[in-house]
Amino acid sequence: MMKIRSFIEDTMEEVKKCSWPTKDQLFESTLLVLIVLVVLTVFVAAVDQILFFFVRLLTA
């Protein structure tokens, strides 16, 4: 039981040492991730459609 308690206390000390992002930084990072996700989704969909077109030409 003492090992578990010691582990939790050590973990809490380490968490306090971390530097957490501000709300603005978190918002900007989230927005960036969403934009990149949309761009990559469009890119993959476009490549998929192009490859589908060529496969149809080869198998028709």
N, C-alpha and C positions, 0 to 999 in steps of 0.2 A: 504494500500500500504506500509505503514511503517513496518508493521509486516512481510510482505514478504521480504522486504529489510533487516530487522534485522535478519530474519531466514537465509538468504543467506550469510550474513556477518559472522554470528556465525558458520555456516557450513564450510565456507572457513577457518576460524581460526582453527577449529577442524581438518580439513584435513591437514593443515600445521603441526600439532602436530604428525601426524602418521609417523611411520617409514616404508618406502617403501623398498622392496627387491631390491638388485642389479641385474644386468642382469644375472650374474652367478647363483645367488640363484634362480632366476625365471626360468632359463633354467634347472637347476637341478630338481626343483620341477615339472616342466612340464614333463621332461623325466621320473621321478619317477611315475607320474600319468599315463603316457602312458604305461609304463612297467607293472604296476599293472593292468591296464585295459586289456592288452593282456593276462596276466596270468589268470585273472578271466574269460575272454571270453573262453579261452581254457578249463578251469575247468568246466564251465557251459555246454559247448558243450559236453565234455566227459561224464558228469553225465547224460545229456539228451540222449546221444546215449546208455549208459548202461541201463537206465530205459526203453528206447524204445525197446531194445533187450529183456528185461524181460517181458515187456507187450506183445510183439509178442509171446513169449514162452507160456505165460498163455492163450492167446486168440487163439492160433493156434489149 
